[in-house]
Amino acid sequence: MTFTKIAIVQCECVDADVQKNLAKLTQVINEIEDGTDLVLFPELFLHGFVNSEEIEQVSETSDGPALKAVMVLAQEKNITIIVGFAERKSGRFYNSVAWVSPKAIEFIYRKTYLWVCDENVFEKDDNYPVIDFGDLTFGCAICFDIEFPETGRALSGQGANVILVSNGNMNPYGMVHRVSAQARALENHAFVIMCNRVGSARGLEFVGDSVVVGPDGKILAELGDAERVEYFEIDKAAILKSKENYNYLEQISSMPEKQNT
C-alpha cells in the first residue's frame, strides 16, 4: 500500500505583503521533513486577505512572480505545494488555490462560495478540478466552500477521495468548519484535510483548529490554535474500509463524469 505524506502548515500570514509571506513559505519548505509529498497552506496565504482598494495592486496572474517563486521551490525540493493566492485573470479577481508540482502549475481552483469579506473583491467560479496523485485523487476547497454539501459532492463526482481545504476561518465560527469537515468526509467517503490560518489581523481572530478527518468522519489529527506544521500519511485502505458496510455514493442516481487534470 502506498502512503501519501502531507504537511499541514497552520500559520500566520501578513495581509497585502507578498514578500513577507513568500519568505515564510520559503523557510517552511526548506525545513520540511524528507519524504513529504504535499504541503498545504492556508487561504490566500501568498497575498493575505485584501480589500477592494488593494486587490488591483496586490493580485497576480498565475504566471506572476509569486507563483514563479513557489514553482522554483517545488522544483528544488521535488515537492508539491498547494497554496492560496489572490488571482487576477482577464480583468477579474479570484480567491484561488494553486496546485504547484515540480513540473508545472497543474491546476488552479477558484473559490465557489464567497463569504462576506470576499464579496465586492472576488468573483466566484464553479469549476472543480481534480488530480490523480499516487493512488489517490485530490480536489481542493477554500474556507466557506466546506460548509456546503454541494462542494463535497462535486469533488467526489469527479473521483476525489481526498479534499484539501485551504482555510481562513475566524472566531466565532471555529466549530462550524470542524463539523462541516466531518460531514463532508463522512458523506463522501473521503479524507478531508483542512489547513487554517492563525493570528490576528484587521480585527479578525483566526482560530487555527486545522484538522484531518478520516473517511468515516472521525477526527484523526488536530492542530490547536498555534503555529505548527503537522504531518499526516494518507492510506487509501481507510477509504475502502469506510465503504464496506454501506456506500453513500452508490445511493446517488446521477453524478458527473470524472475529469482528470
Secondary structure, DSSP 8 states (H G I E B T S, - for coil): --EEEEEEEEB---TT-HHHHHHHHHHHHHH--TT--EEE--TTTTT-S--TTTHHHH-B-TTSHHHHHHHHHHHHHT-EEEEEEEEEETTEEEEEEEEE-SS-EEEEEE-SS--TTTTTT--------EEEETTEEEEEEEGGGGG-HHHHHHHHHTT-SEEEEE---BTT-HHHHHHHHHHHHHHHT-EEEEE-BEEEETTEEEE---EEE-TTS-EEEE-TTS-EEEEEEEEHHHHHHTTSS--GGGG-S------B-
